[in-house]
Each structure stands twice: as structure tokens, then as C-alpha cells.
């Protein structure tokens, strides 16, 4: 991931790795298989194991990536009114029995899954709007909220790392034993009103999160 080993470079032989790391042959083989599963190396029968040209995919930490023909695209998995998770209810300062509008999506980059997201909106804002519909939203949720009179002013993130759920493993096509980033994001409009809360899940093996801060 650091780039110390270049794309196309051949790894040392298994006997060399056994001697270098004072490890059993079976341990080295398991390590190589893990690297293959995670997409870092590829094996060529009779030739050896080589570094793949797959550097970490840097994902901007913004909540919305504009779709483009060969880069980002979305699959809308589910839309509806649901009971909010506890952290979403706390962000919106609503009771556990209140309903919110949820949009569950899969973000892809070049056709490969990058992120699973669950975005929640207060019913008082989203009901009857494009946010509550199953159609694609031109400009995404930021534009829809702005059109409703709630422009996004800033957000706060909480980021944690944990093992994925089975749903996340399948949805993101994760290799075995790879942890995920969990971003919990609350977006605020004018008057510090929370207008969106999102849970964003990304595989931790090949992705970096990129943030920038605007000086004020």
C-alpha cells in the first residue's frame, strides 16, 4: 500500500520468505493467499507471485459523488420510512418510535463496490419530496435539500473501524477478515438544524479517506 514494492515486481520465493521471517512454509502460504484475496498480488503458475498495480483508492469524504460514465455510479437498494437507529434518533432529537425517511444505496467506482450507505432524513423535511422517492435525484441529496430550503452548511463525522456484518461482506464483496470503516455523519443546515444523518461503510483493505478543511 505504501508503494515500496512496485507494480509488476516479483516477490521473493517461498523458501526465501520462510528464512527471512523465520516462519513455517504453511504460514507463508496463508499470508500469500491473503494478499491475493485482498488484491495486492497475483500468482503466475511456474513464474512466481507479482505485485498488482492496485494502489489504495482514495475516497473523498464528501457525502455525494456525482455519477459519471466510467467512475462513480449508484444503485438504490431501498427507500422508505423506518424507525431510526439510536444514533440517528439522537442526532435528530426524535423518539425511538418516530419514523424517518431512509435511502439505502451502494456506491460503485468503475463497477466495483466502494461504499454501502444508509441516509436518513426527518419526515417533516423529506415527505413528498424526491428524497422519499425511488427515482434518481439530479445533483443528489445536497441539491434536493437545497431545493427544499435546507442547504448543507457543514457536517460532523464519527469514524470507527470494526469487523463487517455478513450483509456488508456480501454487499462490498470483501475478502475474509477485512475490517470496515464506519462513518457516522450528521449534516447541518442553517441554524444548526440537522437535516441528514448517514451511516457510510467502506472496506478498509484498499481505501483511504481524504478530508480537507476550509480556513475561516
GUMAR-245593 format. One line per 3 residues: their letters; for each residue x, y, z of N, C-alpha, C. Coordinates in steps of 0.1 Angstrom, whole numbers, plus 5000, padded with zeros to 4 digits. Example, Ala and Ser with C-alpha at 12.3 -4.5 7.8 and 13.67 -1.06 7.14 Angstrom:
REM GUMAR-245593
as> 5132 4943 5078 5123 4955 5078 5132 4967 5078  5128 4978 5071 5137 4989 5071 5129 5000 5079
This chain:
REM GUMAR-245593
xxx> 5008 4988 5000 5000 5000 5000 5009 5013 5000  5020 5012 5006 5029 5024 5007 5036 5026 4993  5036 5016 4984 5043 5018 4972 5058 5014 4972
xxx> 5063 5009 4983 5077 5004 4984 5079 4993 4974  5069 4984 4972 5070 4974 4962 5062 4978 4950  5069 4979 4938 5063 4985 4926 5054 4974 4919
xxx> 5045 4979 4911 5036 4971 4903 5045 4963 4893  5042 4950 4892 5050 4941 4884 5062 4935 4890  5066 4940 4902 5078 4934 4909 5074 4920 4914
xxx> 5084 4911 4913 5082 4898 4918 5086 4896 4933  5077 4889 4940 5081 4887 4954 5092 4876 4955  5099 4876 4966 5109 4866 4968 5102 4852 4968
xxx> 5110 4842 4966 5105 4828 4966 5100 4824 4980  5091 4814 4981 5086 4810 4994 5098 4805 5003  5108 4798 4999 5119 4794 5008 5126 4806 5013
xxx> 5128 4817 5005 5134 4829 5009 5126 4836 5020  5113 4836 5018 5104 4843 5028 5104 4835 5041  5104 4821 5040 5104 4813 5052 5117 4816 5060
xxx> 5128 4817 5053 5141 4820 5060 5141 4835 5066  5136 4844 5058 5136 4858 5062 5128 4861 5074  5116 4855 5075 5106 4857 5085 5106 4847 5096
xxx> 5115 4836 5095 5115 4825 5104 5101 4820 5107  5094 4817 5096 5081 4812 5097 5079 4799 5090  5069 4792 5093 5066 4779 5087 5062 4781 5072
xxx> 5064 4772 5064 5060 4772 5050 5045 4775 5049  5037 4768 5057 5023 4769 5057 5018 4783 5060  5026 4790 5070 5022 4803 5074 5025 4813 5062
xxx> 5036 4811 5055 5039 4820 5044 5028 4818 5033  5024 4805 5030 5014 4803 5020 5001 4809 5024  4997 4809 5037 4985 4816 5041 4986 4831 5039
xxx> 4997 4836 5042 4999 4851 5040 4998 4855 5026  5004 4847 5017 5004 4850 5003 4989 4849 4998  4982 4839 5002 4968 4838 4998 4960 4849 5003
xxx> 4962 4854 5015 4955 4866 5020 4958 4878 5011  4971 4880 5007 4974 4891 4998 4967 4890 4984  4966 4877 4980 4959 4875 4967 4944 4878 4969
xxx> 4938 4874 4980 4924 4876 4982 4921 4891 4983  4930 4899 4989 4928 4913 4990 4932 4921 4978  4938 4915 4968 4940 4921 4955 4954 4928 4954
xxx> 4963 4925 4963 4976 4931 4963 4986 4924 4954  4985 4911 4952 4994 4903 4944 4986 4893 4936  4993 4888 4925 4987 4878 4917 4998 4867 4914
xxx> 4994 4855 4913 5003 4844 4911 5003 4840 4896  5014 4836 4891 5016 4831 4877 5022 4817 4879  5015 4807 4875 5020 4793 4876 5033 4792 4869
xxx> 5043 4786 4877 5056 4784 4872 5065 4796 4871  5060 4808 4875 5068 4820 4874 5070 4826 4888  5059 4827 4896 5060 4833 4909 5048 4842 4912
xxx> 5050 4850 4922 5040 4859 4927 5044 4873 4925  5035 4882 4919 5039 4895 4915 5030 4906 4921  5035 4918 4923 5027 4929 4928 5017 4934 4917
xxx> 5005 4935 4921 4995 4941 4912 4995 4956 4912  4991 4962 4901 4990 4976 4900 4977 4981 4906  4976 4980 4919 4964 4984 4926 4967 4992 4939
xxx> 4969 5005 4937 4972 5014 4948 4959 5017 4956  4960 5022 4968 4948 5025 4976 4939 5034 4969  4926 5031 4969 4917 5040 4962 4913 5051 4972
xxx> 4916 5064 4969 4914 5075 4977 4900 5080 4975  4892 5079 4986 4878 5083 4985 4876 5096 4992  4871 5106 4985 4868 5119 4992 4857 5117 5002
xxx> 4859 5124 5013 4850 5121 5025 4836 5128 5023  4834 5135 5012 4821 5141 5009 4810 5130 5009  4798 5135 5011 4787 5125 5012 4781 5121 4999
xxx> 4785 5128 4988 4779 5126 4975 4790 5127 4964  4790 5117 4955 4799 5117 4944 4791 5118 4931  4793 5128 4923 4785 5129 4910 4787 5116 4902
xxx> 4776 5110 4897 4778 5098 4888 4785 5103 4875  4793 5094 4870 4800 5096 4857 4801 5083 4850  4802 5083 4836 4801 5070 4829 4811 5060 4833
xxx> 4823 5064 4836 4834 5054 4839 4839 5054 4853  4833 5062 4861 4838 5063 4875 4827 5060 4885  4821 5070 4891 4811 5067 4902 4797 5064 4896
xxx> 4790 5055 4902 4776 5052 4899 4770 5047 4912  4756 5048 4912 4749 5044 4924 4739 5033 4921  4736 5024 4930 4725 5015 4930 4716 5018 4942
xxx> 4704 5022 4939 4694 5025 4950 4688 5012 4955  4691 5007 4967 4687 4994 4972 4673 4995 4979  4671 5006 4986 4658 5006 4993 4655 5020 4997
xxx> 4642 5024 4997 4637 5037 5001 4624 5035 5009  4623 5042 5020 4610 5040 5028 4611 5047 5041  4600 5048 5048 4600 5053 5062 4603 5042 5072
xxx> 4612 5044 5081 4617 5034 5090 4619 5040 5104  4619 5031 5114 4623 5036 5127 4638 5038 5128  4643 5050 5132 4657 5053 5131 4665 5045 5141
xxx> 4678 5042 5137 4687 5037 5147 4689 5047 5158  4694 5042 5170 4695 5051 5181 4704 5063 5179  4715 5062 5172 4724 5074 5170 4717 5084 5160
xxx> 4709 5079 5151 4702 5088 5142 4691 5095 5149  4683 5088 5158 4673 5094 5166 4679 5105 5175  4691 5102 5181 4697 5112 5189 4701 5124 5182
xxx> 4706 5122 5169 4710 5133 5161 4699 5142 5157  4687 5136 5154 4675 5144 5151 4667 5148 5163  4671 5143 5174 4663 5146 5187 4649 5142 5185
xxx> 4647 5129 5181 4633 5124 5180 4633 5111 5188  4621 5107 5191 4619 5095 5199 4621 5082 5191  4623 5071 5198 4626 5059 5192 4614 5053 5183
xxx> 4602 5058 5186 4591 5053 5179 4587 5062 5167  4594 5074 5165 4592 5082 5154 4598 5076 5141  4592 5080 5130 4597 5075 5117 4606 5085 5110
xxx> 4616 5081 5102 4624 5089 5094 4624 5083 5080  4627 5091 5070 4629 5086 5056 4643 5081 5054  4644 5069 5049 4657 5063 5047 4660 5060 5032
xxx> 4672 5063 5028 4677 5059 5014 4689 5050 5016  4688 5038 5011 4699 5028 5012 4705 5026 4999  4718 5029 4997 4724 5029 4984 4738 5021 4984
xxx> 4742 5017 4972 4755 5011 4970 4762 5020 4960  4774 5025 4964 4782 5033 4956 4793 5024 4949  4794 5026 4936 4804 5018 4928 4814 5028 4922
xxx> 4826 5023 4920 4836 5031 4913 4842 5021 4902  4840 5025 4890 4845 5016 4879 4838 5003 4879  4826 5002 4884 4818 4990 4885 4821 4981 4898
xxx> 4831 4985 4906 4834 4978 4918 4828 4985 4930  4822 4977 4939 4816 4983 4951 4826 4990 4960  4822 5002 4964 4831 5011 4972 4825 5013 4986
xxx> 4812 5015 4986 4805 5020 4998 4791 5016 4999  4787 5012 5011 4772 5010 5014 4768 5022 5023  4757 5027 5020 4752 5039 5028 4738 5038 5031
xxx> 4734 5043 5043 4721 5044 5048 4719 5059 5052  4712 5066 5044 4710 5081 5047 4695 5083 5052  4694 5091 5063 4681 5093 5070 4678 5108 5070
xxx> 4665 5111 5068 4660 5125 5068 4648 5126 5076  4646 5137 5083 4634 5139 5091 4622 5139 5081  4611 5132 5085 4599 5132 5077 4594 5145 5074
xxx> 4595 5155 5084 4590 5168 5082 4596 5175 5070  4608 5171 5067 4616 5177 5056 4614 5169 5043  4615 5156 5044 4616 5147 5032 4603 5142 5026
xxx> 4592 5141 5034 4580 5135 5030 4575 5143 5017  4571 5135 5007 4566 5141 4995 4577 5147 4985  4589 5146 4989 4600 5152 4981 4607 5141 4974
xxx> 4616 5145 4965 4624 5134 4958 4632 5125 4967  4635 5130 4979 4642 5122 4989 4635 5110 4993  4621 5111 4992 4613 5099 4996 4609 5091 4984
xxx> 4614 5094 4972 4610 5087 4960 4621 5077 4956  4618 5068 4947 4627 5058 4943 4635 5062 4930  4632 5074 4925 4639 5079 4914 4653 5085 4917
xxx> 4661 5086 4907 4674 5092 4909 4672 5107 4911  4680 5113 4919 4679 5127 4922 4690 5135 4915  4687 5144 4906 4697 5151 4899 4704 5160 4909
xxx> 4718 5159 4910 4725 5166 4920 4726 5160 4933  4718 5148 4935 4719 5141 4947 4711 5148 4959  4713 5142 4971 4706 5147 4982 4710 5162 4985
xxx> 4723 5166 4983 4726 5180 4986 4717 5190 4978  4714 5187 4965 4706 5195 4957 4692 5195 4961  4687 5182 4965 4673 5181 4969 4670 5189 4982
xxx> 4680 5188 4991 4678 5196 5004 4679 5211 5001  4687 5215 4992 4688 5229 4989 4675 5234 4983  4669 5226 4974 4657 5229 4968 4645 5230 4978
xxx> 4646 5223 4989 4636 5223 4999 4639 5234 5009  4649 5242 5007 4652 5253 5016 4662 5250 5028  4669 5238 5026 4678 5234 5037 4692 5231 5031
xxx> 4699 5242 5027 4712 5240 5021 4722 5234 5032  4731 5225 5027 4740 5219 5036 4751 5229 5039  4753 5232 5052 4763 5242 5057 4776 5235 5062
xxx> 4775 5224 5069 4787 5217 5074 4782 5203 5079  4792 5195 5082 4789 5182 5087 4799 5178 5098  4795 5168 5106 4804 5162 5116 4804 5147 5114
xxx> 4816 5142 5114 4818 5127 5112 4823 5121 5125  4819 5109 5128 4825 5100 5137 4829 5088 5129  4842 5084 5131 4847 5073 5123 4852 5062 5132
xxx> 4848 5050 5129 4853 5038 5137 4857 5027 5128  4864 5017 5133 4868 5005 5125 4863 4993 5132  4857 4984 5125 4852 4972 5131 4851 4961 5120
xxx> 4848 4949 5125 4846 4938 5115 4833 4939 5109  4831 4936 5096 4819 4938 5089 4808 4928 5093  4796 4932 5090 4784 4922 5091 4784 4914 5079
xxx> 4776 4903 5079 4775 4895 5067 4769 4903 5055  4760 4911 5058 4754 4920 5047 4765 4929 5041  4774 4934 5049 4784 4943 5044 4795 4935 5036
xxx> 4798 4923 5041 4807 4914 5034 4802 4911 5020  4789 4908 5019 4783 4904 5006 4782 4917 4997  4777 4928 5003 4774 4940 4995 4787 4946 4990
xxx> 4798 4945 4997 4811 4951 4993 4820 4941 4987  4816 4929 4986 4825 4918 4981 4839 4918 4988  4838 4917 5001 4850 4919 5009 4858 4905 5010
xxx> 4871 4905 5010 4879 4893 5013 4877 4889 5028  4881 4877 5032 4879 4873 5046 4887 4882 5055  4882 4884 5067 4889 4891 5078 4893 4905 5075
xxx> 4887 4912 5066 4890 4926 5063 4880 4935 5071  4885 4944 5079 4876 4953 5087 4871 4964 5077  4861 4971 5083 4855 4982 5075 4856 4995 5083
xxx> 4856 5006 5075 4854 5020 5081 4839 5022 5083  4835 5027 5095 4821 5031 5096 4821 5046 5099  4816 5054 5090 4814 5068 5092 4800 5071 5096
xxx> 4798 5078 5107 4785 5083 5111 4785 5098 5109  4778 5103 5099 4778 5117 5095 4765 5123 5098  4765 5135 5104 4754 5144 5106 4756 5157 5098
xxx> 4747 5160 5089 4748 5172 5081 4738 5183 5086  4743 5195 5087 4735 5206 5093 4733 5217 5083  4721 5223 5084 4717 5234 5076 4718 5247 5084
xxx> 4711 5257 5080 4711 5270 5087 4705 5268 5101  4711 5275 5111 4706 5274 5125 4710 5262 5131  4720 5255 5126 4725 5242 5132 4714 5231 5132
xxx> 4705 5232 5122 4695 5222 5121 4700 5209 5115  4699 5198 5121 4703 5185 5114 4693 5181 5104  4698 5179 5091 4689 5176 5080 4692 5163 5074
xxx> 4703 5157 5077 4706 5144 5072 4716 5137 5082  4714 5124 5084 4723 5115 5091 4726 5103 5083  4738 5099 5082 4742 5088 5073 4751 5079 5080
xxx> 4750 5066 5077 4759 5056 5081 4766 5051 5068  4779 5053 5067 4787 5050 5055 4797 5039 5058  4797 5028 5050 4805 5017 5053 4814 5014 5041
xxx> 4828 5014 5043 4837 5012 5033 4847 5001 5037  4851 4992 5028 4861 4982 5031 4874 4989 5034  4881 4984 5045 4893 4990 5049 4906 4985 5043
xxx> 4906 4976 5034 4918 4970 5028 4924 4978 5017  4917 4985 5009 4922 4992 4998 4918 5006 4997  4912 5012 5007 4907 5025 5006 4913 5035 5017
xxx> 4914 5047 5013 4918 5058 5022 4907 5069 5021  4905 5075 5033 4895 5086 5033 4903 5100 5032  4899 5109 5024 4905 5121 5022 4896 5133 5027
xxx> 4902 5141 5036 4895 5152 5042 4902 5165 5039  4895 5176 5037 4902 5189 5037 4893 5199 5045  4899 5208 5051 4892 5218 5059 4894 5232 5053
xxx> 4883 5239 5052 4884 5253 5046 4887 5263 5058  4897 5271 5056 4901 5280 5067 4890 5291 5068  4887 5295 5080 4876 5305 5083 4882 5316 5091
